[in-house]
Structure formats: structure tokens, C-alpha cells
Amino acid sequence: MRNSIKPIAAVTGSLALALSLTACGGGSAASDEKVVTVYSADGLKGENGDGWYDRIFKDFEKETGIKVKYVEGGSGEVVQRAVREKSNPQADVLVTLPPFIQQADGKGLLDKYSPKDAGQVDGGDKGADGTWTSVVNNYFGFIYNKKELPKAPTTWEELTGGAYKNKLQYSTPGVAGDGTAVLIKAMHDFGGQEPAMAYLKKLQSNNVGPSASTGKLAPKVDKGELLVANGDVQMNYAQSRSMPNLGIWFPAKEGGKATTFALPYAAGLVTKAPHSDNGRKLLDYMLGQKAQQQVSEVGGGFTVRGDVKATDANAIELAKLMEGVEVFQPDWADIDKNLTAYVDAWKSATGS
């Protein structure tokens, strides 16, 4: 979702992963391998091996004997990698955020597959054509340093003040999912593209500069190098276990309400995947009762299943965090269609 492509092997080293990706490129001999390759936006794998992916990949391998090989990148980057490999697919499962999951679908990267428990997922959280299903729900947000700022900011307008000069950064729209989310929320809160771009142009004087990685901004905020950055609830809540100075907040337009929108991790089976059967098994497992119960308990996120009622300590804290925050529904079809134009407008406004 947020940072530059980097291969991570669940068991083997990165060199072995790179070699295995080359070896399993769609050949019939590879189709029987006990392996599944996941290209994913970051945020669900823990900094210390304690994330949702770490737990479910380990359990999945133990239960099925299928080894998970994992490649991580920004939301747009993993899609672009899959586009480059379209004639010889290397991944079996693709996990990314809106609007990039819609983009992947539109480029023919996703095969139709409805995981076993997809009926428990709300219709808005899965593709109408059956090519993708959300596996972890999440919400867009911002973070601040609780030590340097005992009181969280509340409005967008505050961030243009002198106190945030070179102390603010957000990830790059069009590259990072959370960076793209900055545009979506600003256009909603300010009432359209033009006023949003006018605001972001003003904010640019305080912005440190572009970042392909949202995940890498959190350590900077925790250390006080930055006072404020963008992020998302699941990733930042999970990071706060090892970064005690992180606080999560939701900007409001001056005089308005704090707002956010759902930014789920959505997963699909890659078209002509080299290990498609194993990909289907992993998608089934991700939506299973056990894995979904662990979304909040282990991953600090929100289950996508309507029949799973999380009552763990994390789920209670997350519910409190969301109290009083207005959740709006973006028009993903419009965003998918006009994303390039919105990003170009942002580049023009900010000189990026």
C-alpha cells in the first residue's frame, strides 16, 4: 500500500524468493508446487513478525503444507508490477487498496473467484463482478506525535501554521494508497477538486516532500522528526505497540466534523496465476472465521465479516477511536475513472 517493492520470504531468504519467482512463472511444472505467492500493499505484516499476515501465513502453512512467499509494495506499485508480468504472471494473490483494486480489475489482472465465506461480506466490500473481496477493513487517518503535541490537531487548517513548517509529510498520491486517500478526503471535506487543490497548494510550504512509503512515516513521527503524517487506522494502531508516541486523529474542515472513509485491504486471484488452486485456498483461509477473529486481536484492524463480533481489547479500543467520526462513502467508480486527472491536478497545484 505504501512503500517501495520489497520481496519478503516467509521462510526462505529474499534471493531464494527472487529465484523462485522466476522459476514458477506460469510453467506447468510449477503448478503442483506447494507454494503460493502474494503481492500485497504493506501494513498487515508486523514490524517484528507480530502482524496479521505473520500469524495467518504461519497457520495456513501449518494446516495446508503450502508455503507463502510474500512481496510487499505500495498499493499502486504492486498493481504495476502485476501489469508488467501480465504475459507471464508471477503472483497468485494480489492484495491492495481502493482505487487500485478496481484498477487491477479494469486491467484484467484478476480472475473471478468468490471465497468460501464471501457471503458474510457486505456487497460494497467486494467486486460486483466477483473478482475481489475485502479481507481486512480499515479507515484512513492521520497520525501525530503525542509527546511533542500533547493535544491532537483537529482541523486541516491548523496544519498550514508555522509550527508545522518542515514537520509534516504525506505519502505520494497515485503511488501510495494512503497518499491517494489524502486527495479523496480533501476533495470530500473541502467540497470539490478546486478548493481541495487550493488547500493542498497552501499546505505544500510545510510539507517535507514526496514519500512513496506511508509506513516509513510513522517512525519519523514517533521520533519527533515529523509532528504529523498521513496513515491509516489499522497500520498505525499496530505500529503504536512499538511506537508509543503515535496518536491517531481525523482532520475536519474548520467548522465541520471529523471525517474518514473505509480503506479496506481487498484481495483477488491473479489471472492465469501459476498456483491458482493454492491462491484459492489462501483466499478462503483469509476470510475464514479464525483468521477474521484475529484481524483486530492480532492485526489491529476491522473484520469484514458481518457474523464475526470481535470483543478483544484491541476491538474495544478501535471502536472508541472511531466514536464521533463521520464515515463517508467515496465514489470509487469516479475515482477509478478520473484518478490520473486528480493526481495531475495535485502535481500542478503542489509543483510535485
QUIHU-V882789 format. One record per residue. PHI is phi in radians with two decimals (999 if undefined). PSI is psi in radians with two decimals (NA if undefined). Layout:
phi=PHI psi=PSI
phi=PHI psi=PSI
This chain:
phi=999 psi=-0.46
phi=-2.40 psi=-0.55
phi=-2.03 psi=3.00
phi=-1.07 psi=2.61
phi=-0.94 psi=2.23
phi=-2.56 psi=2.18
phi=-1.35 psi=2.40
phi=-2.33 psi=2.16
phi=-1.67 psi=2.40
phi=-1.14 psi=-0.60
phi=-2.17 psi=-0.79
phi=-1.58 psi=2.99
phi=-1.37 psi=2.97
phi=-1.15 psi=-0.58
phi=-1.13 psi=-0.75
phi=-1.10 psi=-0.63
phi=-1.12 psi=-0.79
phi=-1.05 psi=-0.73
phi=-1.17 psi=-0.70
phi=-1.21 psi=-0.58
phi=-1.11 psi=-0.69
phi=-1.15 psi=-0.72
phi=-1.20 psi=-0.56
phi=-1.70 psi=0.33
phi=-1.19 psi=1.16
phi=1.42 psi=0.02
phi=-1.27 psi=2.61
phi=-1.16 psi=-0.52
phi=-1.15 psi=-0.46
phi=-1.45 psi=-0.26
phi=-1.15 psi=-0.36
phi=-1.63 psi=-0.02
phi=-1.11 psi=2.55
phi=-1.55 psi=1.17
phi=-2.60 psi=2.64
phi=-2.45 psi=2.31
phi=-1.87 psi=2.24
phi=-1.99 psi=2.19
phi=-1.75 psi=2.14
phi=-2.48 psi=2.55
phi=-1.10 psi=2.59
phi=-1.41 psi=2.94
phi=2.18 psi=-0.45
phi=-1.72 psi=-0.16
phi=-1.73 psi=2.28
phi=-1.28 psi=2.68
phi=-1.12 psi=-0.54
phi=-2.11 psi=0.54
phi=1.26 psi=0.39
phi=-2.08 psi=0.38
phi=-1.58 psi=3.09
phi=-1.07 psi=-0.79
phi=-1.03 psi=-0.77
phi=-0.96 psi=-0.79
phi=-1.22 psi=-0.88
phi=-1.29 psi=-0.55
phi=-1.14 psi=-0.72
phi=-1.11 psi=-0.80
phi=-1.16 psi=-0.70
phi=-1.09 psi=-0.78
phi=-1.11 psi=-0.71
phi=-1.12 psi=-0.70
phi=-1.41 psi=-0.51
phi=-2.00 psi=-0.32
phi=1.37 psi=0.10
phi=-1.64 psi=2.11
phi=-1.42 psi=2.33
phi=-1.65 psi=2.20
phi=-1.93 psi=2.29
phi=-2.14 psi=2.26
phi=-2.18 psi=2.19
phi=-1.96 psi=2.50
phi=-2.88 psi=3.14
phi=-1.15 psi=2.74
phi=-0.96 psi=-0.77
phi=-1.33 psi=-0.56
phi=-1.14 psi=-0.74
phi=-1.16 psi=-0.58
phi=-1.18 psi=-0.78
phi=-1.09 psi=-0.63
phi=-1.11 psi=-0.77
phi=-1.13 psi=-0.59
phi=-1.10 psi=-0.79
phi=-1.08 psi=-0.51
phi=-1.71 psi=0.17
phi=-0.97 psi=-0.65
phi=-1.33 psi=-0.25
phi=-2.60 psi=1.26
phi=-1.00 psi=2.43
phi=-1.89 psi=-0.48
phi=-1.66 psi=2.68
phi=-1.81 psi=-0.65
phi=-2.24 psi=2.36
phi=-2.03 psi=2.24
phi=-2.18 psi=2.11
phi=-2.67 psi=-3.14
phi=-1.76 psi=2.81
phi=-1.14 psi=2.57
phi=-1.55 psi=0.20
phi=-1.31 psi=-0.46
phi=-1.21 psi=-0.65
phi=-1.16 psi=-0.65
phi=-1.11 psi=-0.77
phi=-1.06 psi=-0.73
phi=-1.09 psi=-0.80
phi=-1.11 psi=-0.46
phi=-1.57 psi=0.10
phi=1.30 psi=0.40
phi=-1.48 psi=-0.25
phi=-2.01 psi=2.34
phi=-1.57 psi=2.70
phi=-1.29 psi=2.16
phi=-2.80 psi=2.20
phi=-1.84 psi=1.90
phi=-0.99 psi=2.76
phi=-0.89 psi=-0.73
phi=-1.84 psi=0.39
phi=-1.09 psi=-0.36
phi=-1.12 psi=-0.34
phi=-1.52 psi=-0.02
phi=-1.75 psi=2.32
phi=-1.00 psi=2.54
phi=-1.01 psi=-0.54
phi=-1.29 psi=-0.21
phi=-1.81 psi=0.34
phi=-2.63 psi=2.73
phi=-1.20 psi=2.40
phi=-1.10 psi=-0.47
phi=-1.65 psi=0.11
phi=1.35 psi=0.38
phi=-1.70 psi=-0.27
phi=-2.63 psi=2.69
phi=-2.46 psi=2.35
phi=-1.14 psi=2.47
phi=-2.04 psi=-0.41
phi=-2.48 psi=2.19
phi=-1.48 psi=2.75
phi=-2.85 psi=2.85
phi=-2.36 psi=2.53
phi=-1.25 psi=2.54
phi=-2.82 psi=-3.09
phi=-2.14 psi=2.82
phi=-2.17 psi=2.75
phi=-2.50 psi=2.83
phi=-1.52 psi=1.96
phi=-1.21 psi=-0.43
phi=-1.32 psi=-0.79
phi=-1.37 psi=-0.52
phi=-2.15 psi=1.55
phi=-0.99 psi=-0.47
phi=-2.00 psi=2.28
phi=-1.17 psi=2.55
phi=-1.07 psi=2.82
phi=-2.19 psi=-0.47
phi=-2.13 psi=2.76
phi=-1.04 psi=-0.73
phi=-1.08 psi=-0.60
phi=-0.99 psi=-0.57
phi=-1.24 psi=-0.22
phi=-1.52 psi=-0.05
phi=-1.25 psi=2.82
phi=-1.07 psi=-0.44
phi=-1.13 psi=-0.34
phi=-1.81 psi=0.16
phi=-1.02 psi=2.09
phi=1.01 psi=0.40
phi=-2.16 psi=0.30
phi=-2.39 psi=2.46
phi=-2.70 psi=2.49
phi=-2.35 psi=2.66
phi=-1.28 psi=2.82
phi=-1.30 psi=2.10
phi=-1.03 psi=2.48
phi=1.53 psi=-0.33
phi=-1.91 psi=-0.91
phi=-1.76 psi=2.45
phi=-1.06 psi=-0.77
phi=-1.24 psi=-0.48
phi=-1.20 psi=-0.74
phi=-1.08 psi=-0.61
phi=-1.12 psi=-0.52
phi=-1.01 psi=-0.79
phi=-1.10 psi=-0.79
phi=-1.07 psi=-0.81
phi=-1.20 psi=-0.72
phi=-1.09 psi=-0.75
phi=-1.13 psi=-0.62
phi=-1.21 psi=-0.88
phi=-1.19 psi=-0.62
phi=-1.62 psi=-0.07
phi=1.49 psi=0.55
phi=2.42 psi=3.00
phi=-1.13 psi=-0.86
phi=-1.06 psi=-0.89
phi=-1.14 psi=-0.55
phi=-1.15 psi=-0.78
phi=-1.19 psi=-0.59
phi=-1.10 psi=-0.70
phi=-1.16 psi=-0.83
phi=-1.13 psi=-0.52
phi=-1.11 psi=-0.75
phi=-1.17 psi=-0.70
phi=-1.15 psi=-0.45
phi=-1.02 psi=-0.49
phi=-1.16 psi=-0.33
phi=-1.74 psi=-0.19
phi=-1.37 psi=2.28
phi=-1.10 psi=-0.63
phi=2.51 psi=-3.10
phi=-1.19 psi=2.71
phi=-2.61 psi=2.15
phi=-1.27 psi=-0.26
phi=-2.05 psi=2.11
phi=-1.37 psi=-0.68
phi=-1.02 psi=-0.56
phi=-1.36 psi=-0.16
phi=-1.37 psi=-0.53
phi=-1.05 psi=-0.80
phi=-1.05 psi=-0.58
phi=-1.18 psi=-0.66
phi=-1.21 psi=-0.74
phi=-1.06 psi=-0.66
phi=-1.42 psi=-0.21
phi=1.58 psi=0.06
phi=-1.14 psi=-0.59
phi=-2.10 psi=2.64
phi=-1.66 psi=-0.56
phi=-2.50 psi=2.50
phi=-2.66 psi=2.94
phi=-1.54 psi=2.93
phi=-3.09 psi=-2.62
phi=-2.67 psi=2.76
phi=-1.04 psi=-0.87
phi=-1.05 psi=-0.92
phi=-1.08 psi=-0.84
phi=-1.23 psi=-0.62
phi=-1.12 psi=-0.76
phi=-1.12 psi=-0.71
phi=-1.16 psi=-0.51
phi=-1.15 psi=-0.25
phi=-1.14 psi=-0.57
phi=-1.95 psi=-0.04
phi=-2.22 psi=1.47
phi=-1.18 psi=-0.25
phi=-1.56 psi=0.00
phi=-1.39 psi=2.27
phi=-2.15 psi=2.54
phi=-1.85 psi=2.39
phi=-2.59 psi=2.94
phi=-2.28 psi=1.93
phi=-1.08 psi=2.55
phi=-2.10 psi=2.65
phi=-1.25 psi=2.51
phi=-0.88 psi=2.17
phi=1.52 psi=-0.08
phi=-1.93 psi=-3.01
phi=-1.64 psi=2.67
phi=-1.14 psi=2.34
phi=-2.28 psi=2.80
phi=-2.73 psi=3.14
phi=-2.60 psi=2.74
phi=-1.20 psi=2.38
phi=-2.34 psi=1.24
phi=-1.31 psi=2.68
phi=-1.40 psi=2.05
phi=-1.97 psi=2.43
phi=-2.15 psi=2.51
phi=-2.53 psi=2.78
phi=-1.44 psi=2.26
phi=-1.25 psi=2.37
phi=-1.03 psi=2.28
phi=0.99 psi=0.69
phi=-1.05 psi=2.48
phi=-1.15 psi=-0.44
phi=-2.32 psi=1.06
phi=-1.09 psi=-0.65
phi=-1.08 psi=-0.73
phi=-1.19 psi=-0.60
phi=-1.08 psi=-0.74
phi=-1.10 psi=-0.72
phi=-1.11 psi=-0.69
phi=-1.19 psi=-0.71
phi=-1.09 psi=-0.72
phi=-1.03 psi=-0.75
phi=-1.16 psi=-0.72
phi=-1.03 psi=-0.59
phi=-1.63 psi=0.01
phi=-1.17 psi=2.78
phi=-0.96 psi=-0.80
phi=-1.12 psi=-0.87
phi=-1.12 psi=-0.67
phi=-1.25 psi=-0.52
phi=-1.17 psi=-0.47
phi=-1.52 psi=-0.11
phi=-1.00 psi=-0.83
phi=-1.47 psi=-0.77
phi=-1.02 psi=-0.73
phi=-1.82 psi=-0.77
phi=-1.65 psi=-0.21
phi=1.25 psi=0.41
phi=-2.00 psi=-2.85
phi=-2.12 psi=2.28
phi=-1.08 psi=2.60
phi=-1.71 psi=-0.10
phi=-1.57 psi=2.26
phi=-1.21 psi=-0.36
phi=-1.68 psi=0.05
phi=-1.80 psi=2.06
phi=-1.91 psi=1.75
phi=-1.33 psi=2.30
phi=-2.21 psi=0.19
phi=-1.24 psi=2.98
phi=-1.05 psi=-0.69
phi=-1.10 psi=-0.75
phi=-1.06 psi=-0.68
phi=-1.15 psi=-0.76
phi=-1.14 psi=-0.71
phi=-1.14 psi=-0.68
phi=-1.10 psi=-0.69
phi=-1.12 psi=-0.72
phi=-1.06 psi=-0.60
phi=-1.52 psi=-0.11
phi=-1.08 psi=2.30
phi=1.39 psi=0.02
phi=-1.68 psi=2.21
phi=-1.40 psi=2.16
phi=-1.74 psi=2.08
phi=-1.85 psi=2.85
phi=-1.90 psi=1.91
phi=-1.14 psi=2.71
phi=-1.54 psi=1.58
phi=-1.15 psi=-0.54
phi=-1.12 psi=-0.75
phi=-1.13 psi=-0.75
phi=-1.15 psi=-0.73
phi=-1.06 psi=-0.75
phi=-1.20 psi=-0.68
phi=-1.94 psi=0.21
phi=-0.98 psi=-0.79
phi=-1.03 psi=-0.73
phi=-1.14 psi=-0.70
phi=-1.15 psi=-0.75
phi=-1.15 psi=-0.70
phi=-1.09 psi=-0.69
phi=-1.10 psi=-0.70
phi=-1.13 psi=-0.76
phi=-1.06 psi=-0.73
phi=-1.13 psi=-0.75
phi=-1.19 psi=-0.66
phi=-1.74 psi=-0.17
phi=1.26 psi=0.40
phi=-1.47 psi=NA
